[in-house]
């Protein structure tokens, strides 16, 4: 079983090795998890007057994890589970790669001259002089030098590709530019891979190249070998996750047991919209990493995806108290505040990230959400475009910009933004749903139906998807009412909290002359609205229908009850109720009616 001390030693060594190879994102992630491990008798200095309990104390643990006692999403579980784990630190063992090359002590067997050249190349690499770094290492032997040279060439190609995109099509324009280094890198890395001389980091880079060349299956195989050989490179796990486009692919991976595998599975479950499974994994990981801000952010994201906005907001608020300069994941927090129409909180968050780093894509998206909530859609689009200038593959910005264009009635621009989001990540159900909405606005239900179905495939348990599909079948152009009812029934089974499906089913059954079924759904929806104390047009419609229904069934008492409730409303509905009551009187002169009736 993995221990806290074992994880701590492994992560410390991994951070050094990842930095040494310029894998700063993975090194940052490893450092965050290192600090997230519980330590006894550790006191943290309060930030801006915020009193924080000792990180190692049971009191602090209870405060930070109070949400996890709720079993609505999480079932009880212990430990990290899953077979024999690696627990020996890297520097004290040889980790044998699938290709047969050893890992551990051999990494440090470099001559002084080789080490000097590597330090010079790394200095050029850190100042973004990638081709210069590669040139310095052109004749330097060793796996470490091979990786840094190839990685430098790859980044040089990426940099040139971005420059060409701006030169040819503008920062947001479409560009078919390719990384010109990919073909040469594939050839060299493939040769080393076949010879068994490629280490885990080299296999990681080879997997990236294969992915970009469209060879996904081989890329998955190579990346699996990379993470098995060196499981501490989080960037390799993320690259592998991007290639797991459905659960069948994820379940087919044959991965060695290691605590890093649990992080990967938890993240992959959330990405594939398996929120319950992902949250369970993160709960188990918190036994070892109770103060990991990354885990807290992922849990908050899982709650957000499950539409549990209250708990997600509480977690994000708590995270900002501990780390007031955090920007990672705060764009999701801004989405929650936007949905809840928490104007003051969103304004405060936008101001905070603006002062921290206004040129982060996440910051631009948060400010864009702020202006959108104010109804200033042109300004919101301006900030979403700014986010995309900083990172044109930033998924949230494309999707949110599509929403703004819909608000501005600019449907061609909305379609383009949503399509760009889908191109970046075909698993983004929000972009598919947005495309469906846009084509529905254009009165093109056949097109809308296709996109809504794509969204429903990704979120089969989301009632909104099935209601949208039902609306398409129920449109004037299609009039496929039986299919529409099947969709509304499925929405009803998936907790349609807003009661849209019940109302739609009632109307459809009424339209088809199935009055008993219609009355049943109207009564169900009426009870829901009464429980929520939510009156409105739908309640008036239900009362009027039920009054007429019971009048026709000669149930005078029930009809009179619904009419009496309608008399509390003004407008034509009150007159309709009076008409029904007069009809009841004329048909049943011997019956006793209440004084309130006309």
C-alpha angles and dihedrals in degrees: 000000000000117000131209091240091050091053090047095053093045093050094049091055092043093054091056094048095045092050089048089061098043094252093138098159091056091044091052091050092049091049091052091052091047091057089043092066113103116253126191120244094002117151122198122206111244117250118228093342094310107141110220125188122237108284092227097047124102089232092058090046092053092048094050095043102038090117093060094070090073108097096195089100105011131056121206116271139154140220126351092286128191119106132292114350132202107254105158115099115250097244092058100050143041112244106203115218122220089249090061098253117129126239128203123042096021088067091071098049098102129135118244090248092053091048091050091052091047091052091050092048091047090053090054090045092053090053090050094250091136101163090047090052091050091049093054090055097043094112100023112116126216137076094264093055091044092055096046092046093049093042090051090052091049092052091046088055091048091050092052091047090055091049091052091049090056093044095049106032109008125252092297099031123112114258131182090203117144133202100261092206096061098087094050093044092050091052094049096042092044090055092050091045092052090049092051092239097115115103127209094275092048090050089051091056091043089054091053091051093048091049092053090047090056096250095128101160094052089043090056092050092050094046092049088056090047095054092042090054096043113011098178097077102098091185089064091052091051091050089051090048090055088059094052098085096166141016094260091062092045092050091049094061114108103211128171116245113262134138089249088062088063091056089050095049092047091052093044092051091055091046090052091048094252091135099164093053093045094050091049090054093050091049090057092046090054089068086074101025104036094155099044108132088197091060091046090052092049092049090050089050090051091053089048091052088050089052091242091138096165096062092039090054092049091052094048091048090051091049092053090052090057096039110023093177096053116127101165109108094001090115087068089050089054090052089056092049089048093052091047090046090232094164098172094048092047091048090052092049092048091051091048096052091042090059093042100049119333093183097064115107089232091054092052091050092050091051089046090054089050092056091043091055088051089054093246095130097166091057090046091054089049091058094044088053089050089054090052092050087058093045118003091191093057099129101198093055093056092048095045091046088054089055090052093050089052089054089049091050090240096136098168090056091045092052091049092050093048092047091053089052091051091049090055095045120007088191093067101111091183091065092048090048091048091053089051092051092049094052090045088056088051088054092243101131096169090060092041090051092057094052094043089053090054089053091048091052088058095041107028092159095054112103092203092066093054093045089054092050090047090053090055093051088046094052122116092250097053107025091184093155100169091054090046091054091050089055093048090049090053090050089052091053089051096060104268093196094180093058094232093131093050091051092047092049091050092052094046094049089048090050091052092048095250093135099166092055091044092052090049093055092043089054092048091050091045091054090049092052092047091052091050092041087232113148126176144109094321091056091050091049091050093048093048093048093048092047091055092041094055092041090057090047089052090241094143097174094054093042091051091049093054091044091052090055091049090055088068089068125074128223130046094330090068090053090048090054091051090050091052091049092049088051090051090052094050092048094045108031092162093057122101113237129193119262091243092068119093 
